């Protein structure tokens, strides 16, 4: 008796069932994974809906919330959904309902909401007791024919009711409204598209089932986001994404330059990328502005009302708007990348990544199934009606006898069947006739309806027998859908445009990202460099390490680049903004660039676009180079003047383009000077150069480029300036590579012009 009353698991060893933990976990996790994939996260390729969205629309249909009917509280809709079809949390169901009503979230809203349904700033919708909803025309398109056995129904979770397995889907909702979700081990992310374009592609696919992707992309050039914007993804990338079902789209905000009067202007942003919260976007830009990461931007204002209007004020009217916007695109969510992964339930059962063609193909195949099911359903209705009409016709032709049988027979139904050889259905139809309806039983009307239905029946039978007719009918249906969502309607008009990303000088963009401030760059003899705030007037006060002294100091801006020419013939480039600050003595240049140990700095200066320099080696070889050609993008520098030890680079002289320079004066260590035309020196980007002056021993000492009209100038040790005209220097004028003559009287003993 004691054993009989022992409950299971109360300590009796006989009730314990051993289970293998590994197989149990695998089995249960697989069940959970399949449940998530099939019943929650992935949309069905046929109607583009997840179960929760499908159940919401079905519940609204049952509640008769059609577009022309009155709104009902969302609380009522959510209650019906979770009570009858979807046993999950009310908040998750309401969130799904809200999203289907948001014009900025869904390209073709399926729910018409009344009340606060949230906004593009990221504010939440009001609670469901305050909001009301009904279906939109787009939602009714998805449901068209559901009462005509268009789709299969299954029992709900408690088997008290039935729900559709899939909706008829008269328009390609999967691609039109897109979808996103994360399942177990897989995810989906599909951008929204334009229905008119999808219909064009579908019509082409009906005619040419094996149509190439190049042709389909002519009809569907890319996504069409509800918030507009501009897609700047190259066409070949878009084509590849639609071929494979995976890819991405670069999406930018739409902007325009607006005249603010008195020569000033401002940038107005009217559309922002899809799924970007406007308030968070503005906060991020404001944070960058405070952090001085946007030196070209003075202020940002949100002047949005119903439409988006974000105003960007530039620091000055000289700012390049294209450059400013490229900077904004680089640093903020004014440019985003929308990833595409068309992972859907193929046939409602198998998770699969589909291409654009496969998605359209499966939707068309579904439409064919819907057409056949509706046609068979209509055929059954017609056959039942023709049976009834046949009974009416017999009753009309034998009205007196029918009345007599009904009045006198003990079992009139059996008597009618026996007398007129009619069916059970026909007998019931005759017996259910009201007396007042008898005058309407005119043979002409009955025969007309009978003939019309017979003709319709014949047409449906022909349709069911001919695949060609079926596709012709589907084409007609798709064409009607296209008309309803045509591009000349407010809902159907394309919102997202295409453009090529503006080609912007990356160097200029990098420069634009740096706040422009005046600094003084100081370089010491031993190769230490620093950047001191402001343009210092007196370099004599600069302090150096013991045994070190000033080599070069010059004014610059933080947006500039410093070029350094070394005895190895290499140029190195450093951004002024990256130089160590002026506190202390700076840092060794060798830490910042890979300079050879035996190399020294010949010249250090600020890079100015368009300038040229004359380079020369100790051997007296040289050439002219454009400053733009010597910029080095790496720490290793750029070899420009080819030299080999013991020969070194020795000269780097500026050629002022504005001074009409036409002569070169070269002085050797032997104190001989030669003057010759500047055009005898070639312009190159790299090389050994040509001989400037001939030496028996020693090498070059100094070079000066000057204008004939101004004459040659030098400064002596007493800081006095001497100028000689070209006529006075006739004996020194010759051709390149000559030896020259001894320097004129008064020339500095240092052998240098300054």
Secondary structure by P-SEA (a helix, b strand, c coil): cccccccccccccccbbbbcaaaaaaaaaaaaaaaaaccccbbbccccccaaaaaaaaaaaaaccccccccccaaaaaaaaaaccccccaaaaaaaaaaaacccccccccccccccccccccccccccccbbbbbcaaaaaaacccccccbbbbbcccccccccccccccccccccccccccccccbbbbbbbbaaaaaaaaaaaaacccccaaaaaaaccbbbbccbbbbcccaaaaaaaaaccccccbbbbbbbbbbccccbbbbbbccccccccaaaaaaaaaaaaaacccccccccccccccbbbbbbbcccccccaaaaaaaaaaccccbbbbbbbccccccccccccccaaaaaaaaaaaaaaaaaaaaaaaaaaaaaaaaaaaaaaaaaacaaaaaaaaaccccaaaaaaaaccccaaaaaaaaaccccccccccaaaaaaaaaaaaaaaaaaaaaaacaaaaaaaaaaaaaaaaaaaccccccccccbbbbccccccaaaaaaaaccbbbbbbbbccccccccccccccccccccccccccccbbbbbcccbbbbbbccccbbbbbbcccccccccccccccccccccccccccccccccccbbbbbbccccccbbbbccccccccccccccccccccccccbbbbbcccccccbbbbbccccbbbbbbccccccccccccccccccccccccbbbbbbccccbbbbccccbbbbbcccccccccccccccccccccccccccccc
